[in-house]
Amino acid sequence: PIPVDFYEQIDCFGNRVTYFTIQQPHTQLTVTAISEVTIFPNQNTPGLFNQMTWEQVRNLLRETPFQGQAQSQQGQIQFQNRDQPPELMDATQYLLDSPMVTVTPELAGYAQPSFRPNRMLIDVVHDLMGRIYQDFIYDPTFTTIATPLSDVLSHRRGVCQDFAHLAIGCLRAYGIAARYISGYIETLPAPGMQRLVGADASHAWFSVYIPGTGWLDFDPTNNTVPLDQHITLAWGRDYSDVTPLKGIAFGGGQHSLSVSVDVLRLE
């Protein structure tokens, strides 16, 4: 069937969204996207973000400065308002509960061993990612989109979406801004590189905001920092903001969704 309406727009998170409607009767709908993507090396500077403890970042996000110089309550790191306030203001929306991630005492309790006093935030996040990787079993049969995060935490199993939500909830419980990343990972890695869990379908990981550095990505499903095997499609507060495909079908009956993804490196 041919779409009656078709247009693109940018959502409130900065993601490109394509909208279409089909009014002809049909029994099958196929959406195919072919893209050639260029990936640039991560330019983050370890010397800067390694200087900030999680308490400093939490306090700076709490202050959310609008003018002049912003300085954490620890009195260590300063930023110029001409650069930082827009990023800080944007990051604060990722501190709040979202439709699929609600901060609970259980999440805070699980995260607590990673949040030792005066620990560098980058070390906190690496530790949390590693613990999720070790403590939880990747099990595609256990969860659905509607499975509560509390079930994932109590049963210690789930999929990439669940592990990303878990990490986000843990970080928000301690006042750290974290967002959900939807994307793809390489199907057939280059020689000598490991095939990551989550290939052949959409993948999910999370990102943490560090003032003065920006957003840093972490993949708890594979216990790795995304580099050239990950392709970011969109980001939001949680999965509900960046569902790859969603819509409304009229006419009754049942429907099922089949997804396949191939990400190949061009030589």
MIDORO-163826 format. One record per residue (C-alpha): residue number from 1; residue in three letters; x, y, z. Coordinates in nm, 4 decimals, always signed. Layout:
# residues N
ATOM|k|r|c1|c2|c3
ATOM|NUM|ala|X|Y|Z
...
END
This chain:
# residues 267
ATOM|k|r|c1|c2|c3
ATOM|1|pro|+0.0000|+0.0000|+0.0000
ATOM|2|ile|+0.1030|+0.3583|-0.0672
ATOM|3|pro|+0.1144|+0.6052|+0.2273
ATOM|4|val|-0.1422|+0.8861|+0.2145
ATOM|5|asp|+0.0595|+1.1112|+0.4450
ATOM|6|phe|+0.4347|+1.1067|+0.4905
ATOM|7|tyr|+0.6519|+1.3604|+0.6685
ATOM|8|glu|+0.9505|+1.3923|+0.9006
ATOM|9|gln|+1.0009|+1.6033|+1.2100
ATOM|10|ile|+1.2418|+1.6487|+1.5014
ATOM|11|asp|+1.1072|+1.5496|+1.8423
ATOM|12|cys|+1.1750|+1.7246|+2.1729
ATOM|13|phe|+1.4877|+1.5167|+2.2307
ATOM|14|gly|+1.6398|+1.6028|+1.8938
ATOM|15|asn|+1.5581|+1.2730|+1.7219
ATOM|16|arg|+1.4345|+1.2504|+1.3645
ATOM|17|val|+1.0848|+1.0973|+1.3477
ATOM|18|thr|+0.9097|+0.9731|+1.0330
ATOM|19|tyr|+0.5289|+0.9672|+1.0277
ATOM|20|phe|+0.3043|+0.8025|+0.7695
ATOM|21|thr|-0.0545|+0.6826|+0.7306
ATOM|22|ile|-0.1955|+0.4071|+0.5108
ATOM|23|gln|-0.5689|+0.3965|+0.4412
ATOM|24|gln|-0.5810|+0.1085|+0.1931
ATOM|25|pro|-0.6861|-0.2318|+0.3318
ATOM|26|his|-0.3809|-0.4526|+0.3799
ATOM|27|thr|-0.2724|-0.7652|+0.5642
ATOM|28|gln|+0.1010|-0.7014|+0.5758
ATOM|29|leu|+0.3162|-0.3928|+0.6215
ATOM|30|thr|+0.6911|-0.3882|+0.5647
ATOM|31|val|+0.9090|-0.0961|+0.6711
ATOM|32|thr|+1.2587|-0.1062|+0.5221
ATOM|33|ala|+1.5357|+0.1395|+0.6066
ATOM|34|ile|+1.8763|+0.1375|+0.4394
ATOM|35|ser|+2.1422|+0.3756|+0.5697
ATOM|36|glu|+2.5111|+0.4367|+0.5230
ATOM|37|val|+2.6528|+0.5593|+0.8526
ATOM|38|thr|+2.9842|+0.7250|+0.9301
ATOM|39|ile|+3.1097|+0.6721|+1.2854
ATOM|40|phe|+3.3551|+0.9189|+1.4353
ATOM|41|pro|+3.5954|+0.8223|+1.7158
ATOM|42|asn|+3.4943|+0.9293|+2.0642
ATOM|43|gln|+3.6691|+1.2555|+2.1493
ATOM|44|asn|+3.6074|+1.2554|+2.5262
ATOM|45|thr|+3.8994|+1.3659|+2.7422
ATOM|46|pro|+3.9577|+1.1235|+3.0332
ATOM|47|gly|+4.1643|+1.3783|+3.2235
ATOM|48|leu|+3.8591|+1.6016|+3.2728
ATOM|49|phe|+3.5805|+1.3653|+3.3656
ATOM|50|asn|+3.8059|+1.1577|+3.5909
ATOM|51|gln|+3.8371|+1.4638|+3.8181
ATOM|52|met|+3.4687|+1.4718|+3.9156
ATOM|53|thr|+3.3189|+1.2646|+4.1938
ATOM|54|trp|+2.9584|+1.1540|+4.1714
ATOM|55|glu|+2.8734|+1.3908|+4.4591
ATOM|56|gln|+3.0150|+1.6862|+4.2642
ATOM|57|val|+2.8105|+1.5978|+3.9590
ATOM|58|arg|+2.4967|+1.5465|+4.1674
ATOM|59|asn|+2.5405|+1.8814|+4.3404
ATOM|60|leu|+2.6105|+2.0660|+4.0178
ATOM|61|leu|+2.2973|+1.9215|+3.8580
ATOM|62|arg|+2.0970|+2.0225|+4.1642
ATOM|63|glu|+2.2186|+2.3797|+4.1366
ATOM|64|thr|+2.1451|+2.4082|+3.7620
ATOM|65|pro|+2.3159|+2.7485|+3.7179
ATOM|66|phe|+2.1727|+3.0030|+3.4761
ATOM|67|gln|+2.4306|+3.2817|+3.4812
ATOM|68|gly|+2.7813|+3.3598|+3.5975
ATOM|69|gln|+3.0133|+3.0803|+3.6898
ATOM|70|ala|+2.8768|+2.7538|+3.8225
ATOM|71|gln|+3.0696|+2.5868|+4.0960
ATOM|72|ser|+2.9904|+2.2627|+4.2727
ATOM|73|gln|+2.9422|+2.2652|+4.6476
ATOM|74|gln|+3.2675|+2.0743|+4.6723
ATOM|75|gly|+3.4362|+2.3872|+4.5339
ATOM|76|gln|+3.6571|+2.2037|+4.2877
ATOM|77|ile|+3.5279|+2.2404|+3.9297
ATOM|78|gln|+3.4118|+2.5626|+3.7608
ATOM|79|phe|+3.2414|+2.6145|+3.4267
ATOM|80|gln|+3.1625|+2.9202|+3.2198
ATOM|81|asn|+2.7895|+2.9934|+3.1863
ATOM|82|arg|+2.8190|+3.0596|+2.8137
ATOM|83|asp|+2.8913|+2.6904|+2.7581
ATOM|84|gln|+2.7328|+2.4928|+3.0385
ATOM|85|pro|+2.3818|+2.6121|+3.1304
ATOM|86|pro|+2.2120|+2.4859|+2.8105
ATOM|87|glu|+2.3609|+2.1394|+2.8585
ATOM|88|leu|+2.2879|+2.1377|+3.2303
ATOM|89|met|+1.9294|+2.2488|+3.1760
ATOM|90|asp|+1.8817|+1.9783|+2.9137
ATOM|91|ala|+2.0356|+1.7133|+3.1375
ATOM|92|thr|+1.8024|+1.7837|+3.4301
ATOM|93|gln|+1.5065|+1.6269|+3.2477
ATOM|94|tyr|+1.6915|+1.2955|+3.2708
ATOM|95|leu|+1.6980|+1.3127|+3.6508
ATOM|96|leu|+1.3231|+1.2582|+3.6837
ATOM|97|asp|+1.1089|+0.9474|+3.6840
ATOM|98|ser|+0.9819|+0.8494|+3.3390
ATOM|99|pro|+0.7028|+0.6195|+3.2171
ATOM|100|met|+0.9153|+0.3031|+3.2346
ATOM|101|val|+1.1741|+0.3976|+3.4984
ATOM|102|thr|+1.0599|+0.4904|+3.8485
ATOM|103|val|+1.3215|+0.5297|+4.1199
ATOM|104|thr|+1.2574|+0.2951|+4.4130
ATOM|105|pro|+1.4401|+0.2051|+4.7356
ATOM|106|glu|+1.5199|-0.1320|+4.5788
ATOM|107|leu|+1.7016|+0.0338|+4.2877
ATOM|108|ala|+1.8918|+0.2609|+4.5256
ATOM|109|gly|+1.9837|-0.0396|+4.7361
ATOM|110|tyr|+2.1188|-0.2337|+4.4409
ATOM|111|ala|+2.3228|+0.0663|+4.3249
ATOM|112|gln|+2.4605|+0.1547|+4.6687
ATOM|113|pro|+2.7810|-0.0588|+4.6544
ATOM|114|ser|+2.8889|+0.1295|+4.3420
ATOM|115|phe|+2.8310|+0.4740|+4.4960
ATOM|116|arg|+3.1086|+0.4816|+4.7514
ATOM|117|pro|+3.1744|+0.8278|+4.9008
ATOM|118|asn|+3.4018|+1.0543|+4.6960
ATOM|119|arg|+3.4325|+0.8011|+4.4150
ATOM|120|met|+3.4883|+0.9372|+4.0658
ATOM|121|leu|+3.1647|+0.9224|+3.8661
ATOM|122|ile|+3.3302|+0.7478|+3.5733
ATOM|123|asp|+3.4437|+0.4713|+3.8125
ATOM|124|val|+3.0953|+0.4487|+3.9646
ATOM|125|val|+2.9371|+0.3934|+3.6242
ATOM|126|his|+3.1954|+0.1378|+3.5131
ATOM|127|asp|+3.1430|-0.0538|+3.8366
ATOM|128|leu|+2.7637|-0.0432|+3.8054
ATOM|129|met|+2.7797|-0.1601|+3.4441
ATOM|130|gly|+3.0074|-0.4489|+3.5378
ATOM|131|arg|+2.7848|-0.5567|+3.8258
ATOM|132|ile|+2.4753|-0.5634|+3.6040
ATOM|133|tyr|+2.6672|-0.7700|+3.3496
ATOM|134|gln|+2.7760|-1.0187|+3.6180
ATOM|135|asp|+2.4548|-1.0322|+3.8231
ATOM|136|phe|+2.1924|-1.0582|+3.5473
ATOM|137|ile|+2.1230|-1.3243|+3.2855
ATOM|138|tyr|+2.0389|-1.2243|+2.9293
ATOM|139|asp|+1.7079|-1.4061|+2.8702
ATOM|140|pro|+1.4876|-1.2990|+2.5743
ATOM|141|thr|+1.2095|-1.5315|+2.6948
ATOM|142|phe|+1.1657|-1.3689|+3.0364
ATOM|143|thr|+1.0500|-1.0140|+2.9685
ATOM|144|thr|+0.8216|-0.8195|+2.7380
ATOM|145|ile|+0.7905|-0.4453|+2.6840
ATOM|146|ala|+0.5424|-0.4361|+2.9735
ATOM|147|thr|+0.7543|-0.6253|+3.2300
ATOM|148|pro|+0.8060|-0.4048|+3.5401
ATOM|149|leu|+1.1609|-0.3139|+3.6322
ATOM|150|ser|+1.0949|-0.4589|+3.9774
ATOM|151|asp|+1.0542|-0.8054|+3.8213
ATOM|152|val|+1.3810|-0.7683|+3.6334
ATOM|153|leu|+1.5583|-0.6732|+3.9548
ATOM|154|ser|+1.4079|-0.9527|+4.1641
ATOM|155|his|+1.4585|-1.2312|+3.9076
ATOM|156|arg|+1.7984|-1.1068|+3.7874
ATOM|157|arg|+1.7239|-1.1609|+3.4194
ATOM|158|gly|+1.6082|-0.9661|+3.1153
ATOM|159|val|+1.7265|-0.8188|+2.7863
ATOM|160|cys|+1.9196|-0.5106|+2.6754
ATOM|161|gln|+1.6191|-0.2822|+2.7239
ATOM|162|asp|+1.5790|-0.4008|+3.0827
ATOM|163|phe|+1.9474|-0.3655|+3.1667
ATOM|164|ala|+1.9544|-0.0115|+3.0273
ATOM|165|his|+1.6443|+0.0803|+3.2301
ATOM|166|leu|+1.7990|-0.0767|+3.5404
ATOM|167|ala|+2.1185|+0.1267|+3.5102
ATOM|168|ile|+1.9231|+0.4462|+3.4429
ATOM|169|gly|+1.7073|+0.3931|+3.7509
ATOM|170|cys|+2.0118|+0.3245|+3.9678
ATOM|171|leu|+2.1875|+0.6407|+3.8516
ATOM|172|arg|+1.8809|+0.8614|+3.8889
ATOM|173|ala|+1.8358|+0.7280|+4.2424
ATOM|174|tyr|+2.1607|+0.9085|+4.3312
ATOM|175|gly|+2.0904|+1.2289|+4.1408
ATOM|176|ile|+2.2864|+1.1444|+3.8250
ATOM|177|ala|+2.1337|+1.2272|+3.4853
ATOM|178|ala|+2.1027|+0.9201|+3.2634
ATOM|179|arg|+1.9216|+0.8623|+2.9360
ATOM|180|tyr|+1.8179|+0.5655|+2.7229
ATOM|181|ile|+1.9891|+0.4999|+2.3895
ATOM|182|ser|+1.8257|+0.3021|+2.1089
ATOM|183|gly|+2.0418|+0.1825|+1.8243
ATOM|184|tyr|+2.2111|-0.1026|+1.6468
ATOM|185|ile|+2.5338|-0.2962|+1.6835
ATOM|186|glu|+2.7536|-0.4544|+1.4215
ATOM|187|thr|+2.6215|-0.7886|+1.2936
ATOM|188|leu|+2.9514|-0.9327|+1.1734
ATOM|189|pro|+3.2449|-0.7768|+1.3597
ATOM|190|ala|+3.5847|-0.7243|+1.2057
ATOM|191|pro|+3.8418|-1.0047|+1.2447
ATOM|192|gly|+3.9651|-1.0254|+1.6010
ATOM|193|met|+3.6621|-0.8456|+1.7466
ATOM|194|gln|+3.3954|-1.0149|+1.9575
ATOM|195|arg|+3.0378|-1.0514|+1.8323
ATOM|196|leu|+2.8278|-0.8533|+2.0761
ATOM|197|val|+2.4998|-0.9673|+2.2309
ATOM|198|gly|+2.2075|-0.7856|+2.0706
ATOM|199|ala|+2.3011|-0.8066|+1.7044
ATOM|200|asp|+2.0330|-0.8843|+1.4425
ATOM|201|ala|+1.7759|-0.6609|+1.6167
ATOM|202|ser|+1.7521|-0.3179|+1.7737
ATOM|203|his|+1.9796|-0.2752|+2.0748
ATOM|204|ala|+1.9710|-0.0551|+2.3845
ATOM|205|trp|+2.2244|+0.0946|+2.6205
ATOM|206|phe|+2.2461|+0.4030|+2.8436
ATOM|207|ser|+2.4310|+0.7325|+2.8597
ATOM|208|val|+2.5483|+0.9388|+3.1584
ATOM|209|tyr|+2.5908|+1.3155|+3.1668
ATOM|210|ile|+2.9205|+1.4494|+3.3033
ATOM|211|pro|+2.9383|+1.8312|+3.3170
ATOM|212|gly|+3.2198|+1.9721|+3.1101
ATOM|213|thr|+3.2557|+1.6490|+2.9125
ATOM|214|gly|+2.9099|+1.5614|+2.7840
ATOM|215|trp|+2.7241|+1.2345|+2.7468
ATOM|216|leu|+2.9179|+0.9085|+2.7825
ATOM|217|asp|+2.7651|+0.5807|+2.6623
ATOM|218|phe|+2.7786|+0.2428|+2.8388
ATOM|219|asp|+2.6459|-0.0961|+2.7250
ATOM|220|pro|+2.5647|-0.3159|+3.0292
ATOM|221|thr|+2.4482|-0.6076|+2.8135
ATOM|222|asn|+2.8029|-0.6469|+2.6814
ATOM|223|asn|+2.9918|-0.4726|+2.9639
ATOM|224|thr|+3.1572|-0.2363|+2.7204
ATOM|225|val|+3.1892|+0.1296|+2.6307
ATOM|226|pro|+3.0368|+0.1732|+2.2817
ATOM|227|leu|+3.2913|+0.2623|+2.0186
ATOM|228|asp|+3.2788|+0.1748|+1.6494
ATOM|229|gln|+3.0444|-0.1266|+1.6806
ATOM|230|his|+2.7475|+0.0768|+1.8074
ATOM|231|ile|+2.5224|+0.3033|+1.6006
ATOM|232|thr|+2.2972|+0.5460|+1.7876
ATOM|233|leu|+1.9477|+0.5762|+1.6439
ATOM|234|ala|+1.7747|+0.7910|+1.9077
ATOM|235|trp|+1.7742|+0.8803|+2.2761
ATOM|236|gly|+1.5145|+0.9663|+2.5367
ATOM|237|arg|+1.4155|+0.9171|+2.8993
ATOM|238|asp|+1.3393|+0.5481|+2.8432
ATOM|239|tyr|+1.2200|+0.3043|+2.5768
ATOM|240|ser|+0.8775|+0.4676|+2.5486
ATOM|241|asp|+1.0367|+0.7829|+2.4042
ATOM|242|val|+1.2294|+0.6058|+2.1282
ATOM|243|thr|+1.0259|+0.3040|+2.0177
ATOM|244|pro|+1.1656|+0.2169|+1.6712
ATOM|245|leu|+0.8190|+0.1506|+1.5257
ATOM|246|lys|+0.4771|+0.2184|+1.6759
ATOM|247|gly|+0.1325|+0.3105|+1.5528
ATOM|248|ile|-0.2387|+0.2356|+1.5455
ATOM|249|ala|-0.4093|-0.0302|+1.3324
ATOM|250|phe|-0.7853|-0.0310|+1.2651
ATOM|251|gly|-0.9926|-0.3305|+1.1652
ATOM|252|gly|-0.9554|-0.5768|+1.4491
ATOM|253|gly|-0.7721|-0.9064|+1.4318
ATOM|254|gln|-0.4277|-0.9807|+1.5646
ATOM|255|his|-0.0889|-0.8515|+1.4647
ATOM|256|ser|+0.2707|-0.9561|+1.5165
ATOM|257|leu|+0.6020|-0.7803|+1.4601
ATOM|258|ser|+0.9084|-0.9355|+1.3025
ATOM|259|val|+1.2363|-0.7416|+1.3163
ATOM|260|ser|+1.5686|-0.8077|+1.1474
ATOM|261|val|+1.8774|-0.5881|+1.1370
ATOM|262|asp|+2.2016|-0.6200|+0.9437
ATOM|263|val|+2.4883|-0.3846|+1.0242
ATOM|264|leu|+2.7859|-0.4437|+0.7980
ATOM|265|arg|+3.1192|-0.2647|+0.7916
ATOM|266|leu|+3.2106|-0.1109|+0.4556
ATOM|267|glu|+3.5725|-0.1595|+0.3567
END
